[in-house]
Amino acid sequence: MSDSQSDVQKRLKRIEGQVRGVQRMLEDNRDCKEIIQQLTAIKSAVHNASLAYMRTYASDCVLQLDENDPVGRQALLDDLITLIGKAG
């Protein structure tokens, strides 16, 4: 596993812990504002993990493409742009 994959794994484990924390907050009938703050933090963490992974995807996949395959390069670029658009 590469360093960037390890980084994303750590981020996801942290997010998993945050989600479990919100579940406990709901069970404990905690203040709505606190729950919303935690959900906002989770959304931001997921977004940042997605960006980190896309950055790895771009560097690992795009840079390794055969320069003599412009159709393949364009298809991969199109896929990457589509993924970035969905992340927003």
Biopython code that builds the backbone (N, CA, C, O; Angstrom):
import numpy as np
from Bio.PDB.StructureBuilder import StructureBuilder

atoms = [
    (1, "MET", "N", (0.851, -1.178, 0.000)),
    (1, "MET", "CA", (0.000, 0.000, 0.000)),
    (1, "MET", "C", (0.895, 1.239, 0.000)),
    (1, "MET", "O", (1.847, 1.332, 0.775)),
    (2, "SER", "N", (0.578, 2.178, -0.872)),
    (2, "SER", "CA", (1.371, 3.393, -0.977)),
    (2, "SER", "C", (1.088, 4.319, 0.199)),
    (2, "SER", "O", (0.120, 4.123, 0.934)),
    (3, "ASP", "N", (1.934, 5.326, 0.373)),
    (3, "ASP", "CA", (1.741, 6.304, 1.442)),
    (3, "ASP", "C", (0.422, 7.045, 1.289)),
    (3, "ASP", "O", (-0.264, 7.316, 2.275)),
    (4, "SER", "N", (0.070, 7.372, 0.052)),
    (4, "SER", "CA", (-1.177, 8.099, -0.172)),
    (4, "SER", "C", (-2.386, 7.214, 0.138)),
    (4, "SER", "O", (-3.387, 7.703, 0.662)),
    (5, "GLN", "N", (-2.306, 5.927, -0.176)),
    (5, "GLN", "CA", (-3.403, 5.019, 0.172)),
    (5, "GLN", "C", (-3.504, 4.877, 1.687)),
    (5, "GLN", "O", (-4.603, 4.824, 2.241)),
    (6, "SER", "N", (-2.370, 4.817, 2.344)),
    (6, "SER", "CA", (-2.355, 4.733, 3.804)),
    (6, "SER", "C", (-2.970, 5.982, 4.419)),
    (6, "SER", "O", (-3.701, 5.898, 5.406)),
    (7, "ASP", "N", (-2.677, 7.135, 3.839)),
    (7, "ASP", "CA", (-3.256, 8.393, 4.317)),
    (7, "ASP", "C", (-4.777, 8.366, 4.185)),
    (7, "ASP", "O", (-5.486, 8.758, 5.112)),
    (8, "VAL", "N", (-5.275, 7.912, 3.057)),
    (8, "VAL", "CA", (-6.727, 7.856, 2.845)),
    (8, "VAL", "C", (-7.350, 6.856, 3.811)),
    (8, "VAL", "O", (-8.429, 7.109, 4.348)),
    (9, "GLN", "N", (-6.685, 5.720, 4.040)),
    (9, "GLN", "CA", (-7.190, 4.726, 5.008)),
    (9, "GLN", "C", (-7.313, 5.352, 6.401)),
    (9, "GLN", "O", (-8.318, 5.151, 7.082)),
    (10, "LYS", "N", (-6.301, 6.105, 6.823)),
    (10, "LYS", "CA", (-6.338, 6.762, 8.135)),
    (10, "LYS", "C", (-7.491, 7.754, 8.198)),
    (10, "LYS", "O", (-8.200, 7.828, 9.202)),
    (11, "ARG", "N", (-7.676, 8.511, 7.133)),
    (11, "ARG", "CA", (-8.777, 9.473, 7.087)),
    (11, "ARG", "C", (-10.122, 8.767, 7.221)),
    (11, "ARG", "O", (-11.002, 9.225, 7.950)),
    (12, "LEU", "N", (-10.276, 7.652, 6.514)),
    (12, "LEU", "CA", (-11.541, 6.922, 6.554)),
    (12, "LEU", "C", (-11.807, 6.330, 7.935)),
    (12, "LEU", "O", (-12.952, 6.311, 8.386)),
    (13, "LYS", "N", (-10.781, 5.854, 8.600)),
    (13, "LYS", "CA", (-10.956, 5.325, 9.961)),
    (13, "LYS", "C", (-11.367, 6.438, 10.920)),
    (13, "LYS", "O", (-12.192, 6.227, 11.809)),
    (14, "ARG", "N", (-10.788, 7.622, 10.733)),
    (14, "ARG", "CA", (-11.166, 8.772, 11.554)),
    (14, "ARG", "C", (-12.630, 9.139, 11.304)),
    (14, "ARG", "O", (-13.380, 9.423, 12.238)),
    (15, "ILE", "N", (-13.020, 9.127, 10.034)),
    (15, "ILE", "CA", (-14.411, 9.427, 9.665)),
    (15, "ILE", "C", (-15.348, 8.393, 10.280)),
    (15, "ILE", "O", (-16.411, 8.736, 10.796)),
    (16, "GLU", "N", (-14.950, 7.136, 10.220)),
    (16, "GLU", "CA", (-15.759, 6.068, 10.805)),
    (16, "GLU", "C", (-15.990, 6.326, 12.294)),
    (16, "GLU", "O", (-17.096, 6.133, 12.799)),
    (17, "GLY", "N", (-14.957, 6.757, 12.982)),
    (17, "GLY", "CA", (-15.091, 7.094, 14.400)),
    (17, "GLY", "C", (-16.018, 8.279, 14.623)),
    (17, "GLY", "O", (-16.800, 8.297, 15.574)),
    (18, "GLN", "N", (-15.926, 9.271, 13.740)),
    (18, "GLN", "CA", (-16.812, 10.431, 13.846)),
    (18, "GLN", "C", (-18.273, 10.012, 13.660)),
    (18, "GLN", "O", (-19.151, 10.489, 14.378)),
    (19, "VAL", "N", (-18.531, 9.132, 12.707)),
    (19, "VAL", "CA", (-19.901, 8.674, 12.453)),
    (19, "VAL", "C", (-20.429, 7.919, 13.668)),
    (19, "VAL", "O", (-21.573, 8.122, 14.075)),
    (20, "ARG", "N", (-19.615, 7.060, 14.242)),
    (20, "ARG", "CA", (-20.040, 6.336, 15.455)),
    (20, "ARG", "C", (-20.333, 7.322, 16.585)),
    (20, "ARG", "O", (-21.268, 7.134, 17.363)),
    (21, "GLY", "N", (-19.520, 8.375, 16.660)),
    (21, "GLY", "CA", (-19.754, 9.395, 17.680)),
    (21, "GLY", "C", (-21.095, 10.085, 17.496)),
    (21, "GLY", "O", (-21.801, 10.339, 18.472)),
    (22, "VAL", "N", (-21.449, 10.389, 16.265)),
    (22, "VAL", "CA", (-22.748, 11.031, 15.995)),
    (22, "VAL", "C", (-23.889, 10.062, 16.326)),
    (22, "VAL", "O", (-24.926, 10.474, 16.845)),
    (23, "GLN", "N", (-23.696, 8.790, 16.028)),
    (23, "GLN", "CA", (-24.729, 7.810, 16.382)),
    (23, "GLN", "C", (-24.966, 7.801, 17.896)),
    (23, "GLN", "O", (-26.108, 7.735, 18.351)),
    (24, "ARG", "N", (-23.880, 7.866, 18.668)),
    (24, "ARG", "CA", (-24.011, 7.915, 20.129)),
    (24, "ARG", "C", (-24.694, 9.208, 20.572)),
    (24, "ARG", "O", (-25.522, 9.208, 21.483)),
    (25, "MET", "N", (-24.331, 10.310, 19.909)),
    (25, "MET", "CA", (-24.951, 11.591, 20.232)),
    (25, "MET", "C", (-26.459, 11.530, 20.015)),
    (25, "MET", "O", (-27.225, 12.047, 20.829)),
    (26, "LEU", "N", (-26.884, 10.906, 18.931)),
    (26, "LEU", "CA", (-28.319, 10.763, 18.647)),
    (26, "LEU", "C", (-28.995, 9.896, 19.706)),
    (26, "LEU", "O", (-30.081, 10.220, 20.186)),
    (27, "GLU", "N", (-28.342, 8.791, 20.062)),
    (27, "GLU", "CA", (-28.894, 7.904, 21.089)),
    (27, "GLU", "C", (-29.033, 8.620, 22.430)),
    (27, "GLU", "O", (-29.962, 8.356, 23.193)),
    (28, "ASP", "N", (-28.089, 9.536, 22.709)),
    (28, "ASP", "CA", (-28.087, 10.273, 23.972)),
    (28, "ASP", "C", (-28.924, 11.546, 23.916)),
    (28, "ASP", "O", (-28.951, 12.322, 24.871)),
    (29, "ASN", "N", (-29.611, 11.757, 22.782)),
    (29, "ASN", "CA", (-30.435, 12.959, 22.598)),
    (29, "ASN", "C", (-29.653, 14.245, 22.859)),
    (29, "ASN", "O", (-30.121, 15.139, 23.564)),
    (30, "ARG", "N", (-28.464, 14.321, 22.283)),
    (30, "ARG", "CA", (-27.628, 15.514, 22.451)),
    (30, "ARG", "C", (-28.220, 16.685, 21.692)),
    (30, "ARG", "O", (-29.124, 16.529, 20.871)),
    (31, "ASP", "N", (-27.694, 17.849, 21.986)),
    (31, "ASP", "CA", (-28.149, 19.096, 21.381)),
    (31, "ASP", "C", (-28.038, 19.033, 19.856)),
    (31, "ASP", "O", (-27.035, 18.573, 19.310)),
    (32, "CYS", "N", (-29.087, 19.504, 19.185)),
    (32, "CYS", "CA", (-29.131, 19.472, 17.710)),
    (32, "CYS", "C", (-27.954, 20.211, 17.093)),
    (32, "CYS", "O", (-27.385, 19.750, 16.103)),
    (33, "LYS", "N", (-27.585, 21.339, 17.658)),
    (33, "LYS", "CA", (-26.490, 22.130, 17.106)),
    (33, "LYS", "C", (-25.176, 21.337, 17.138)),
    (33, "LYS", "O", (-24.407, 21.378, 16.178)),
    (34, "GLU", "N", (-24.922, 20.630, 18.217)),
    (34, "GLU", "CA", (-23.706, 19.815, 18.320)),
    (34, "GLU", "C", (-23.688, 18.716, 17.258)),
    (34, "GLU", "O", (-22.657, 18.440, 16.645)),
    (35, "ILE", "N", (-24.849, 18.099, 17.056)),
    (35, "ILE", "CA", (-24.939, 17.023, 16.062)),
    (35, "ILE", "C", (-24.701, 17.577, 14.665)),
    (35, "ILE", "O", (-23.979, 16.974, 13.871)),
    (36, "ILE", "N", (-25.299, 18.712, 14.364)),
    (36, "ILE", "CA", (-25.110, 19.325, 13.048)),
    (36, "ILE", "C", (-23.648, 19.712, 12.841)),
    (36, "ILE", "O", (-23.110, 19.547, 11.746)),
    (37, "GLN", "N", (-23.007, 20.225, 13.887)),
    (37, "GLN", "CA", (-21.582, 20.566, 13.774)),
    (37, "GLN", "C", (-20.754, 19.326, 13.448)),
    (37, "GLN", "O", (-19.845, 19.390, 12.621)),
    (38, "GLN", "N", (-21.055, 18.218, 14.080)),
    (38, "GLN", "CA", (-20.320, 16.982, 13.817)),
    (38, "GLN", "C", (-20.603, 16.453, 12.416)),
    (38, "GLN", "O", (-19.696, 15.966, 11.741)),
    (39, "LEU", "N", (-21.850, 16.547, 11.978)),
    (39, "LEU", "CA", (-22.180, 16.103, 10.620)),
    (39, "LEU", "C", (-21.470, 16.966, 9.580)),
    (39, "LEU", "O", (-21.034, 16.463, 8.544)),
    (40, "THR", "N", (-21.356, 18.247, 9.853)),
    (40, "THR", "CA", (-20.630, 19.150, 8.955)),
    (40, "THR", "C", (-19.152, 18.775, 8.916)),
    (40, "THR", "O", (-18.527, 18.786, 7.855)),
    (41, "ALA", "N", (-18.603, 18.446, 10.076)),
    (41, "ALA", "CA", (-17.197, 18.028, 10.133)),
    (41, "ALA", "C", (-16.988, 16.735, 9.353)),
    (41, "ALA", "O", (-15.971, 16.577, 8.676)),
    (42, "ILE", "N", (-17.942, 15.808, 9.442)),
    (42, "ILE", "CA", (-17.848, 14.548, 8.700)),
    (42, "ILE", "C", (-17.902, 14.822, 7.204)),
    (42, "ILE", "O", (-17.124, 14.252, 6.439)),
    (43, "LYS", "N", (-18.810, 15.684, 6.784)),
    (43, "LYS", "CA", (-18.915, 16.022, 5.360)),
    (43, "LYS", "C", (-17.595, 16.591, 4.851)),
    (43, "LYS", "O", (-17.128, 16.220, 3.774)),
    (44, "SER", "N", (-17.003, 17.482, 5.616)),
    (44, "SER", "CA", (-15.726, 18.074, 5.224)),
    (44, "SER", "C", (-14.621, 17.017, 5.164)),
    (44, "SER", "O", (-13.806, 17.016, 4.242)),
    (45, "ALA", "N", (-14.600, 16.127, 6.143)),
    (45, "ALA", "CA", (-13.579, 15.073, 6.174)),
    (45, "ALA", "C", (-13.718, 14.131, 4.986)),
    (45, "ALA", "O", (-12.717, 13.719, 4.399)),
    (46, "VAL", "N", (-14.952, 13.789, 4.628)),
    (46, "VAL", "CA", (-15.182, 12.916, 3.465)),
    (46, "VAL", "C", (-14.727, 13.631, 2.202)),
    (46, "VAL", "O", (-14.079, 13.030, 1.345)),
    (47, "HIS", "N", (-15.062, 14.902, 2.085)),
    (47, "HIS", "CA", (-14.651, 15.679, 0.913)),
    (47, "HIS", "C", (-13.126, 15.706, 0.789)),
    (47, "HIS", "O", (-12.580, 15.497, -0.295)),
    (48, "ASN", "N", (-12.444, 15.965, 1.908)),
    (48, "ASN", "CA", (-10.979, 16.024, 1.879)),
    (48, "ASN", "C", (-10.359, 14.664, 1.575)),
    (48, "ASN", "O", (-9.345, 14.591, 0.882)),
    (49, "ALA", "N", (-10.953, 13.595, 2.081)),
    (49, "ALA", "CA", (-10.458, 12.251, 1.766)),
    (49, "ALA", "C", (-10.653, 11.963, 0.275)),
    (49, "ALA", "O", (-9.792, 11.359, -0.364)),
    (50, "SER", "N", (-11.779, 12.394, -0.266)),
    (50, "SER", "CA", (-12.035, 12.209, -1.695)),
    (50, "SER", "C", (-11.013, 12.956, -2.531)),
    (50, "SER", "O", (-10.484, 12.413, -3.501)),
    (51, "LEU", "N", (-10.733, 14.198, -2.161)),
    (51, "LEU", "CA", (-9.743, 14.976, -2.895)),
    (51, "LEU", "C", (-8.360, 14.339, -2.826)),
    (51, "LEU", "O", (-7.641, 14.292, -3.823)),
    (52, "ALA", "N", (-7.997, 13.855, -1.653)),
    (52, "ALA", "CA", (-6.688, 13.207, -1.489)),
    (52, "ALA", "C", (-6.600, 11.982, -2.388)),
    (52, "ALA", "O", (-5.572, 11.747, -3.024)),
    (53, "TYR", "N", (-7.670, 11.205, -2.443)),
    (53, "TYR", "CA", (-7.652, 10.015, -3.282)),
    (53, "TYR", "C", (-7.635, 10.380, -4.763)),
    (53, "TYR", "O", (-6.936, 9.746, -5.553)),
    (54, "MET", "N", (-8.403, 11.403, -5.138)),
    (54, "MET", "CA", (-8.408, 11.832, -6.542)),
    (54, "MET", "C", (-7.040, 12.356, -6.954)),
    (54, "MET", "O", (-6.613, 12.152, -8.090)),
    (55, "ARG", "N", (-6.359, 13.020, -6.053)),
    (55, "ARG", "CA", (-5.015, 13.511, -6.349)),
    (55, "ARG", "C", (-4.098, 12.327, -6.654)),
    (55, "ARG", "O", (-3.296, 12.375, -7.587)),
    (56, "THR", "N", (-4.224, 11.273, -5.863)),
    (56, "THR", "CA", (-3.436, 10.061, -6.085)),
    (56, "THR", "C", (-3.836, 9.414, -7.409)),
    (56, "THR", "O", (-2.984, 8.992, -8.190)),
    (57, "TYR", "N", (-5.124, 9.346, -7.644)),
    (57, "TYR", "CA", (-5.632, 8.766, -8.888)),
    (57, "TYR", "C", (-5.053, 9.514, -10.078)),
    (57, "TYR", "O", (-4.600, 8.907, -11.049)),
    (58, "ALA", "N", (-5.075, 10.833, -9.992)),
    (58, "ALA", "CA", (-4.573, 11.638, -11.107)),
    (58, "ALA", "C", (-3.099, 11.373, -11.334)),
    (58, "ALA", "O", (-2.672, 11.157, -12.468)),
    (59, "SER", "N", (-2.326, 11.388, -10.273)),
    (59, "SER", "CA", (-0.883, 11.224, -10.466)),
    (59, "SER", "C", (-0.523, 9.796, -10.850)),
    (59, "SER", "O", (0.324, 9.587, -11.718)),
    (60, "ASP", "N", (-1.149, 8.815, -10.221)),
    (60, "ASP", "CA", (-0.820, 7.417, -10.508)),
    (60, "ASP", "C", (-1.308, 6.979, -11.876)),
    (60, "ASP", "O", (-0.580, 6.319, -12.618)),
    (61, "CYS", "N", (-2.523, 7.341, -12.209)),
    (61, "CYS", "CA", (-3.131, 6.841, -13.454)),
    (61, "CYS", "C", (-2.794, 7.697, -14.667)),
    (61, "CYS", "O", (-2.383, 7.176, -15.704)),
    (62, "VAL", "N", (-2.964, 8.988, -14.540)),
    (62, "VAL", "CA", (-2.760, 9.859, -15.695)),
    (62, "VAL", "C", (-1.299, 9.887, -16.112)),
    (62, "VAL", "O", (-0.989, 9.821, -17.301)),
    (63, "LEU", "N", (-0.417, 9.983, -15.158)),
    (63, "LEU", "CA", (1.001, 10.096, -15.500)),
    (63, "LEU", "C", (1.586, 8.792, -16.032)),
    (63, "LEU", "O", (2.625, 8.808, -16.691)),
    (64, "GLN", "N", (0.939, 7.675, -15.759)),
    (64, "GLN", "CA", (1.451, 6.394, -16.231)),
    (64, "GLN", "C", (0.888, 5.981, -17.592)),
    (64, "GLN", "O", (1.255, 4.937, -18.130)),
    (65, "LEU", "N", (0.008, 6.794, -18.136)),
    (65, "LEU", "CA", (-0.567, 6.454, -19.442)),
    (65, "LEU", "C", (0.474, 6.534, -20.543)),
    (65, "LEU", "O", (1.418, 7.323, -20.496)),
    (66, "ASP", "N", (0.268, 5.709, -21.503)),
    (66, "ASP", "CA", (1.134, 5.693, -22.673)),
    (66, "ASP", "C", (0.932, 6.984, -23.471)),
    (66, "ASP", "O", (-0.185, 7.306, -23.874)),
    (67, "GLU", "N", (2.007, 7.703, -23.689)),
    (67, "GLU", "CA", (1.929, 8.964, -24.434)),
    (67, "GLU", "C", (1.447, 8.753, -25.863)),
    (67, "GLU", "O", (0.955, 9.684, -26.501)),
    (68, "ASN", "N", (1.588, 7.543, -26.358)),
    (68, "ASN", "CA", (1.166, 7.236, -27.721)),
    (68, "ASN", "C", (-0.299, 6.812, -27.803)),
    (68, "ASN", "O", (-0.750, 6.328, -28.841)),
    (69, "ASP", "N", (-1.040, 6.995, -26.709)),
    (69, "ASP", "CA", (-2.448, 6.611, -26.682)),
    (69, "ASP", "C", (-3.300, 7.833, -26.334)),
    (69, "ASP", "O", (-3.829, 7.924, -25.226)),
    (70, "PRO", "N", (-3.436, 8.773, -27.275)),
    (70, "PRO", "CA", (-4.191, 9.995, -26.971)),
    (70, "PRO", "C", (-5.659, 9.726, -26.657)),
    (70, "PRO", "O", (-6.261, 10.465, -25.879)),
    (71, "VAL", "N", (-6.240, 8.699, -27.238)),
    (71, "VAL", "CA", (-7.645, 8.383, -26.967)),
    (71, "VAL", "C", (-7.803, 7.909, -25.512)),
    (71, "VAL", "O", (-8.723, 8.328, -24.810)),
    (72, "GLY", "N", (-6.904, 7.040, -25.081)),
    (72, "GLY", "CA", (-6.929, 6.555, -23.697)),
    (72, "GLY", "C", (-6.683, 7.673, -22.702)),
    (72, "GLY", "O", (-7.337, 7.737, -21.661)),
    (73, "ARG", "N", (-5.739, 8.558, -23.018)),
    (73, "ARG", "CA", (-5.450, 9.698, -22.145)),
    (73, "ARG", "C", (-6.671, 10.607, -22.028)),
    (73, "ARG", "O", (-7.007, 11.067, -20.937)),
    (74, "GLN", "N", (-7.335, 10.865, -23.162)),
    (74, "GLN", "CA", (-8.514, 11.725, -23.141)),
    (74, "GLN", "C", (-9.652, 11.083, -22.350)),
    (74, "GLN", "O", (-10.356, 11.766, -21.607)),
    (75, "ALA", "N", (-9.833, 9.776, -22.508)),
    (75, "ALA", "CA", (-10.889, 9.073, -21.776)),
    (75, "ALA", "C", (-10.632, 9.141, -20.272)),
    (75, "ALA", "O", (-11.556, 9.373, -19.493)),
    (76, "LEU", "N", (-9.393, 8.943, -19.868)),
    (76, "LEU", "CA", (-9.057, 9.015, -18.452)),
    (76, "LEU", "C", (-9.246, 10.430, -17.917)),
    (76, "LEU", "O", (-9.744, 10.614, -16.806)),
    (77, "LEU", "N", (-8.856, 11.417, -18.694)),
    (77, "LEU", "CA", (-9.046, 12.808, -18.300)),
    (77, "LEU", "C", (-10.532, 13.125, -18.156)),
    (77, "LEU", "O", (-10.935, 13.794, -17.205)),
    (78, "ASP", "N", (-11.344, 12.648, -19.094)),
    (78, "ASP", "CA", (-12.784, 12.847, -19.006)),
    (78, "ASP", "C", (-13.363, 12.209, -17.750)),
    (78, "ASP", "O", (-14.203, 12.806, -17.077)),
    (79, "ASP", "N", (-12.914, 10.992, -17.433)),
    (79, "ASP", "CA", (-13.366, 10.311, -16.229)),
    (79, "ASP", "C", (-12.998, 11.112, -14.981)),
    (79, "ASP", "O", (-13.810, 11.265, -14.069)),
    (80, "LEU", "N", (-11.772, 11.617, -14.954)),
    (80, "LEU", "CA", (-11.307, 12.372, -13.794)),
    (80, "LEU", "C", (-12.129, 13.648, -13.613)),
    (80, "LEU", "O", (-12.497, 13.994, -12.491)),
    (81, "ILE", "N", (-12.412, 14.336, -14.691)),
    (81, "ILE", "CA", (-13.214, 15.566, -14.619)),
    (81, "ILE", "C", (-14.632, 15.237, -14.134)),
    (81, "ILE", "O", (-15.203, 15.989, -13.343)),
    (82, "THR", "N", (-15.192, 14.141, -14.594)),
    (82, "THR", "CA", (-16.513, 13.726, -14.155)),
    (82, "THR", "C", (-16.507, 13.445, -12.656)),
    (82, "THR", "O", (-17.416, 13.863, -11.939)),
    (83, "LEU", "N", (-15.481, 12.735, -12.183)),
    (83, "LEU", "CA", (-15.378, 12.441, -10.749)),
    (83, "LEU", "C", (-15.248, 13.710, -9.920)),
    (83, "LEU", "O", (-15.881, 13.836, -8.872)),
    (84, "ILE", "N", (-14.447, 14.632, -10.373)),
    (84, "ILE", "CA", (-14.269, 15.893, -9.653)),
    (84, "ILE", "C", (-15.604, 16.645, -9.599)),
    (84, "ILE", "O", (-15.957, 17.223, -8.571)),
    (85, "GLY", "N", (-16.338, 16.631, -10.710)),
    (85, "GLY", "CA", (-17.641, 17.294, -10.739)),
    (85, "GLY", "C", (-18.617, 16.696, -9.754)),
    (85, "GLY", "O", (-19.422, 17.421, -9.171)),
    (86, "LYS", "N", (-18.567, 15.399, -9.554)),
    (86, "LYS", "CA", (-19.467, 14.728, -8.615)),
    (86, "LYS", "C", (-19.076, 14.993, -7.172)),
    (86, "LYS", "O", (-19.917, 14.911, -6.276)),
    (87, "ALA", "N", (-17.805, 15.309, -6.937)),
    (87, "ALA", "CA", (-17.325, 15.529, -5.574)),
    (87, "ALA", "C", (-17.805, 16.853, -5.004)),
    (87, "ALA", "O", (-17.820, 17.036, -3.787)),
    (88, "GLY", "N", (-18.195, 17.769, -5.863)),
    (88, "GLY", "CA", (-18.579, 19.095, -5.399)),
    (88, "GLY", "C", (-19.909, 19.196, -4.824)),
    (88, "GLY", "O", (-20.320, 20.278, -4.405)),
]
sb = StructureBuilder()
sb.init_structure("model")
sb.init_model(0)
sb.init_chain("A")
sb.init_seg("    ")
for serial, (resi, resn, name, xyz) in enumerate(atoms, 1):
    if name == "N":
        sb.init_residue(resn, " ", resi, " ")
    sb.init_atom(name, np.array(xyz, "f"), 0.0, 1.0, " ", f" {name:<3s}", serial, name[0])
structure = sb.get_structure()
